[in-house]
Amino acid sequence: MLLLAGALRAAVPGFARAVTVFSVTVTLSIPPARCVLQRRLPRSTLSADYWSHLHPVNMFNSCNVKKFYHSKALTSPYPGSRIERSRVPEDKVGWLIEWEDYNPVEYTARSILAGPSWADPQINDESFSPKFNERDGEVERKSLNGLYVVENGRPRNPVGRTGLAGRGLLGRWGPNHAADPIVTRWKRDGSGNKIAHPVTGKNILQFVAIKRRDCGEWAIPGGMVDPGEKISATLKREFGEEALNSLQKSPEEKAELEKQLHKLFSQEHFVVYRGYVDDPRNTDNAWMETEAVNYNDETGETMDNLPLEAGDDAGVVKWVDISEDLKLYASHNYFIKLVTDKRGAHWSEDPSRACHE
């Protein structure tokens, strides 16, 4: 194993004594995947301190601290396949725990092995010399969580073992970068007044949700960051493609749509989350990371001029009332929860689940 950054040594007591030092070599369009989440496996043994270090989340109050562990990244069968992950016991998820007999299943989907332009070659390809933990030409191989270990030429999932080696359905070795635009508005009655929840008295926030074609789960209409693309451009592009069907518009319609999108995405916004995502496609050597950003249409006037229309990877698109009853793809519930905390919107009828200043 390789030595992680000094910050990780500080976050994990005894880390320096637990590893042998070698060297550190210092993310997307991807094909759809079935969201098969039939079997929930144990949580990671990573400490809360370690995880909070890995996740530079905007902390609005103490209730935002999230003990994020592998959950969906340990489920079987692997999306889009019949591949079963090697079972990882609860006390063996963390890499600092010695496990000499660990023998994960090796799997990279045929669609990735076919060599699409957006995917990396196999790690042993003679023409492939990736610069991990660095900006590699137009490809961003830095992680939002800091340095990650590269062992035997392969990047290692910073959160722990997943029971699956290779890339699965992910195109990049190491971090695969995405962007998630969370577009919200206040729920209003016929007279335009905000609607408050009858129990909590807090105003109800709505967000634009898509139903993914690949797995049928509701999600934020995000997508992968193209090489060399700025996050701001990805956020606007993905929302337009998935929630407004911009790819099927005429040139005149696209021009008008671009004006409205520019107005929406130029207004006040905040970064909800930046970092690792507990995604069912993650493996020991490839994982999802995202930057989730909230754009709130405070008056509702901008979105009135943007009729929702499903496109690209979306089967259905609609405004959804936000509450704790949401069941969303990957870590999207957590992102939406952070938005309600920031906006002071309704989330839960149970006071014990509500955040307090």
C-alpha positions as a printed Julia matrix, in Angstrom:
357×3 Matrix{Float64}:
   0.0     0.0     0.0
   1.03    3.59   -0.52
   1.13    6.49    1.88
  -1.85    8.84    1.59
  -1.69   12.58    2.05
  -0.67   14.02    5.4
  -4.22   15.13    5.97
  -5.38   11.53    5.89
  -2.69   10.57    8.39
  -4.09   13.18   10.71
  -7.65   11.98   10.16
  -6.88    8.31   10.81
  -4.89    7.66   14.0
  -2.06    5.21   13.54
  -2.31    5.41    9.78
   1.43    5.9     9.21
   2.2     2.77   11.21
  -0.32    0.72    9.28
   1.12    1.05    5.8
   4.33    0.52    3.91
   5.58    3.47    1.9
   6.08    3.1    -1.81
   5.2     6.05   -4.07
   2.14    8.03   -5.03
   1.43    8.78   -8.65
  -0.16   11.77   -8.61
 -13.6    12.07  -15.0
 -18.04   11.63  -18.58
 -20.55   10.1   -20.53
 -21.25    6.61  -19.37
 -23.68    3.99  -20.53
 -26.88    3.42  -18.57
 -26.94    0.86  -15.83
 -29.72   -1.1   -14.15
 -30.08    0.02  -10.56
 -30.22   -3.4    -8.93
 -30.12   -2.82   -5.2
 -31.5    -6.09   -3.95
 -29.06   -6.98   -1.23
 -27.69   -4.49    1.3
 -24.29   -5.35    2.68
 -22.52   -4.09    5.83
 -21.35   -0.56    6.38
 -17.77    0.54    6.18
 -15.72    0.67    9.36
 -14.33    4.08    8.45
 -14.55    6.49   11.35
 -16.8     9.54   11.21
 -13.72   11.75   11.52
 -12.15   10.1     8.48
 -15.29   10.44    6.42
 -15.88   14.07    7.39
 -12.35   14.77    6.19
 -13.1    13.14    2.86
 -16.24   15.19    2.31
 -15.8    18.98    2.04
 -19.54   19.62    2.31
 -21.01   23.03    3.06
 -21.88   22.68    6.75
 -24.89   24.85    7.52
 -25.51   23.3    10.93
 -24.53   20.24   12.91
 -27.39   18.16   11.5
 -25.71   18.16    8.12
 -22.96   15.82    9.28
 -23.54   12.64    7.31
 -21.95    9.32    8.17
 -21.54    8.25    4.58
 -20.55    4.63    4.2
 -20.51    2.13    1.4
 -24.05    0.87    1.0
 -25.17    0.98   -2.61
 -21.54    0.39   -3.65
 -21.73   -3.04   -1.99
 -24.94   -4.3    -3.56
 -25.31   -7.25   -5.9
 -25.82   -8.13   -8.64
 -23.72   -5.4   -10.23
 -25.9    -3.04  -12.36
 -26.57   -4.3   -15.87
 -25.13   -7.74  -15.16
 -25.47  -10.96  -13.18
 -22.11  -10.4   -11.52
 -22.12  -10.95   -7.76
 -19.6    -8.97   -5.75
 -17.32  -10.79   -3.35
 -18.89  -10.39    0.05
 -17.1    -7.83    2.22
 -17.69   -8.26    5.98
 -18.42   -5.14    7.99
 -15.05   -5.25    9.71
 -13.1    -5.66    6.45
 -14.34   -2.74    4.34
 -11.62   -0.29    5.38
  -8.29   -0.68    3.59
  -6.4    -0.24    6.84
  -7.76   -3.58    8.0
  -5.46   -6.36    6.85
  -7.18   -9.03    4.76
  -4.67  -11.24    3.0
  -7.37  -13.47    1.5
  -9.32  -10.62   -0.1
  -9.99  -11.69   -3.68
 -12.53   -9.4    -5.36
 -14.34  -10.39   -8.52
 -12.78   -8.75  -11.6
 -15.34   -7.14  -13.88
 -15.34   -4.5   -16.57
 -18.42   -4.32  -18.8
 -18.09   -5.26  -22.46
 -19.32   -1.8   -23.44
 -16.26   -0.35  -21.7
 -13.84   -2.93  -23.06
 -15.07   -2.06  -26.55
 -13.09    1.18  -26.17
 -15.56    4.06  -26.59
 -13.87    7.44  -27.0
 -14.9     8.63  -23.52
 -13.41    5.63  -21.7
  -9.85    4.77  -20.64
  -8.03    1.77  -22.12
  -7.27   -1.22  -19.93
  -4.64   -0.49  -17.3
  -2.1    -2.85  -18.9
  -2.39   -1.27  -22.35
   1.14   -0.25  -23.42
  -0.13    3.03  -24.88
  -1.9     4.01  -21.65
   0.14    6.02  -19.11
  -2.39    7.83  -16.91
  -1.28   10.57  -14.53
  -3.29    9.7   -11.46
  -3.96   12.41   -8.88
  -3.21   15.01  -11.57
  -4.83   16.86  -14.43
  -4.04   14.45  -17.27
  -4.35   16.5   -20.44
  -8.09   17.26  -20.71
  -9.01   14.48  -18.28
  -9.35   15.4   -14.61
  -7.87   12.55  -12.56
  -7.72   14.53   -9.32
 -10.23   13.51   -6.67
 -12.45   16.04   -4.93
 -11.48   14.26   -1.7
  -7.71   14.73   -2.04
  -5.02   12.2    -2.86
  -5.96    8.57   -3.37
  -3.7     5.52   -3.26
  -2.37    3.92   -6.44
  -1.42    0.29   -5.84
   0.01   -2.05   -8.49
  -0.79    0.6   -11.1
  -4.46    0.81  -10.11
  -6.2     3.63   -8.22
  -7.84    2.45   -5.01
 -11.32    3.47   -3.88
 -10.73    5.93   -0.99
 -13.73    4.72    1.01
 -12.84    1.03    1.1
 -13.34   -2.37   -0.46
 -16.38   -2.97   -2.67
 -15.95   -6.66   -3.53
 -15.38   -5.83   -7.2
 -12.16   -4.95   -9.04
 -11.9    -3.38  -12.48
 -14.12   -0.57  -13.74
 -17.56   -2.14  -14.05
 -19.61    0.35  -16.07
 -17.39    3.36  -15.35
 -15.21    4.77  -18.08
 -12.31    6.13  -16.03
  -9.9     4.43  -13.7
 -10.13    6.3   -10.42
 -12.59    9.2   -10.02
 -15.37    9.61  -12.58
 -16.62   13.19  -12.28
 -20.27   14.2   -12.57
 -22.33   17.34  -11.94
 -25.84   17.46  -10.46
 -27.98   20.6   -10.94
 -30.68   20.77   -8.26
 -33.27   23.18   -9.65
 -35.9    24.15   -7.07
 -38.92   26.4    -6.59
 -41.47   27.01   -3.82
 -44.75   25.13   -4.11
 -47.56   27.65   -4.63
 -51.34   27.67   -4.71
 -53.54   29.02   -7.5
 -53.09   32.57   -6.21
 -49.31   32.31   -6.23
 -48.89   32.05   -2.47
 -46.33   29.69   -1.0
 -47.79   26.5     0.47
 -46.66   25.52    3.95
 -46.71   21.99    5.33
 -49.7    21.61    7.72
 -47.6    19.94   10.45
 -44.25   21.75   10.4
 -45.45   25.09    9.08
 -42.4    25.24    6.81
 -42.83   26.1     3.15
 -42.68   23.15    0.75
 -39.86   23.16   -1.77
 -40.07   21.34   -5.11
 -37.26   20.15   -7.36
 -37.02   18.96  -10.96
 -36.65   15.19  -10.9
 -36.17   12.71  -13.71
 -37.03    9.04  -13.81
 -33.97    7.31  -15.17
 -34.51    5.09  -18.19
 -31.89    2.59  -17.08
 -33.28    1.67  -13.68
 -36.57    3.44  -13.12
 -35.35    5.35  -10.05
 -36.03    9.06   -9.57
 -32.95   11.25   -9.61
 -31.46   14.7   -10.02
 -31.02   15.38  -13.79
 -27.22   15.35  -13.74
 -24.54   13.75  -15.83
 -20.87   13.3   -16.54
 -18.33   16.09  -16.97
 -16.77   15.98  -20.44
 -12.96   16.27  -20.68
 -11.95   19.92  -20.43
 -15.47   21.04  -19.56
 -16.19   23.45  -16.71
 -18.6    22.26  -14.02
 -20.86   25.25  -14.66
 -21.2    24.24  -18.31
 -21.95   20.62  -17.39
 -24.68   21.65  -14.95
 -26.48   23.75  -17.55
 -25.97   21.26  -20.38
 -27.2    18.24  -18.44
 -30.28   20.03  -17.16
 -31.13   21.16  -20.67
 -30.63   17.71  -22.18
 -32.41   15.66  -19.53
 -35.14   17.96  -18.21
 -35.88   20.12  -21.28
 -35.02   17.75  -24.16
 -32.75   20.39  -25.68
 -31.1    17.94  -28.07
 -34.34   17.55  -30.02
 -35.12   21.25  -30.35
 -34.92   23.26  -33.55
 -32.15   25.88  -33.87
 -34.64   28.63  -33.08
 -35.99   26.77  -30.05
 -32.46   26.04  -28.81
 -31.54   29.73  -29.02
 -34.57   30.75  -26.94
 -33.94   27.88  -24.52
 -30.33   28.98  -24.09
 -31.47   32.47  -23.06
 -33.76   31.11  -20.37
 -31.15   28.62  -19.13
 -28.58   31.4   -18.91
 -31.01   33.43  -16.78
 -31.66   30.48  -14.45
 -28.05   29.37  -14.08
 -26.7    32.92  -13.67
 -28.75   33.69  -10.58
 -27.94   33.07   -6.93
 -26.88   29.5    -6.22
 -24.82   27.48   -3.78
 -22.69   24.35   -3.86
 -24.54   21.68   -1.93
 -21.89   18.97   -2.0
 -18.54   18.09   -3.56
 -17.05   14.64   -3.24
 -17.45   10.89   -3.34
 -20.84    9.37   -4.18
 -22.12    6.05   -2.86
 -23.08    4.7    -6.28
 -23.98    1.11   -7.26
 -21.5     1.3   -10.16
 -18.48    1.92   -7.9
 -15.66   -0.62   -7.74
 -12.33   -0.96   -5.96
 -10.65    0.88   -8.84
 -13.28    3.28  -10.21
 -15.8     5.44   -8.39
 -18.24    8.31   -8.84
 -17.69   11.84   -7.55
 -19.95   14.82   -8.06
 -20.52   18.5    -7.49
 -24.16   19.19   -6.65
 -25.33   22.81   -7.01
 -28.72   24.28   -6.09
 -30.39   26.89   -8.3
 -33.59   28.14   -6.68
 -36.14   29.97   -8.84
 -37.36   32.14   -5.97
 -40.29   33.69   -7.8
 -41.03   30.77  -10.11
 -41.14   33.06  -13.12
 -38.04   31.68  -14.84
 -39.18   28.06  -14.78
 -42.64   29.09  -16.03
 -40.9    29.83  -19.33
 -39.13   26.47  -19.36
 -41.68   23.71  -19.93
 -40.31   20.39  -18.72
 -39.8    17.7   -21.35
 -37.94   14.44  -20.78
 -34.95   13.8   -22.99
 -31.62   12.03  -23.22
 -31.43    9.51  -20.31
 -34.71   10.62  -18.71
 -37.9     8.61  -19.11
 -40.1    11.09  -17.23
 -39.47   14.56  -15.81
 -41.62   16.48  -13.31
 -41.66   18.76  -10.29
 -41.54   16.7    -7.06
 -42.43   17.87   -3.55
 -39.43   17.51   -1.26
 -39.75   15.5     1.94
 -38.02   12.66    3.75
 -40.32   10.21    1.92
 -38.29   10.6    -1.28
 -36.5     7.5    -2.54
 -33.85    8.67   -4.97
 -30.91    7.23   -6.91
 -27.45    6.89   -5.32
 -26.81    9.65   -2.72
 -29.37   12.08   -4.13
 -31.62   11.99   -1.03
 -28.75   13.39    0.99
 -28.13   16.23   -1.47
 -31.82   17.19   -1.45
 -31.86   17.14    2.35
 -28.98   19.62    2.45
 -30.94   21.96    0.18
 -33.94   22.0     2.56
 -31.59   22.75    5.46
 -30.14   25.72    3.61
 -33.49   27.05    2.38
 -35.37   26.46    5.65
 -37.9    24.29    3.82
 -40.01   21.38    5.03
 -38.34   17.98    5.27
 -39.8    15.81    8.05
 -42.91   15.74   10.25
 -40.85   14.04   12.95
 -39.15   16.7    15.13
 -36.36   14.26   15.99
 -35.41   14.19   12.3
 -35.45   17.93   11.91
 -32.31   20.05   12.19
 -31.96   22.75   14.77
 -29.68   25.75   14.75
